[in-house]
Amino acid sequence: MSHFEKYRAELKEQGLGSKEDLTRLVQPLLRNTTRIAVQSPMRPREDAQLRSHFGGTPYFEKGESWPVSENGAPLDFIFRW
């Protein structure tokens, strides 16, 4: 006897043979829910300051200066996270 058949036999013993019987059994357990709709992520515009990228032009705030090494040579821009 499969587990499905065993479960059906248990339900029949409890007098729960029809769909309506099962609905009455489950109905008190149901609660309102909130549905969350997952949407595709938005990508920043190609020229957006917040976009991560390798190479190209870095983003600086007004008044910031380019970082330099210990000997004062400008560092290379590799990527922006």
N, C-alpha and C positions, 0 to 999 in steps of 0.2 A: 504494500500500500504506500503510495507516494505521500509526501508531506501535504500536498494539496488535498488529497482524498481524506487524510486524517483531519485536516482543518475543516473541511466540509462536514465531516461526520460530527465533529465537536459543535459546530454551529447548529446542525440539525437537532442534536440532543438538547440544545438550549432554546429550541423553538425559533431559530433564526434562519429559515430556509429561503425566504424571498428577498428581493431587493428592498422592498418597503420595510421589512424587519431590520435589515442592516442599516437603512437610512435612519430609522427611529433610534437605533443603538448609537450611531455616530453623531447624529444631529446635536446633542447637548455638548459635544466636545469641540464643535466648530466655533471659531472666533473670527472677527473681522481682521483683515490683513491690509498691509500697505504694499502695493506693487511698485517695485523699483525698475524703471526702464533704463537699461544700460545703453548709452549711446556711444558711437565711435568717438575716440579722442579727437580734439581739435588740434590741428598743427599750427604753430605760429607762422606768420607770413615769412617768406623767404628773407626779407630784409629786417626781420624783428630782432631786437637787441637780446631777447631771451633765448634765441635759438642756439642750441649747442652745435659746434662745428669744428672741423680741423682746418687749420690754415686760414687764409683770408684776413679780413679786417677785424681786430678785436674791438670790444665795446669799452669805453671809458666815460666816467662822469666828468663833468666840467671841473677843472682844477687838478685832476689826477695826472700823474706823470708815468711814463713808461718805466717798468722795472729794469734795474741794471744789476750786473754781477758785482762781486766784491771789488774788482778792479775798475769798475765804472763803465764797462762795456754793456750796451743794450742787450737784453735777453731776446732770444728768438720766440716768436709766437707760434705755439704748436697747436693748442686746441682750447676751446672755451667750453666749460661744463655748465 
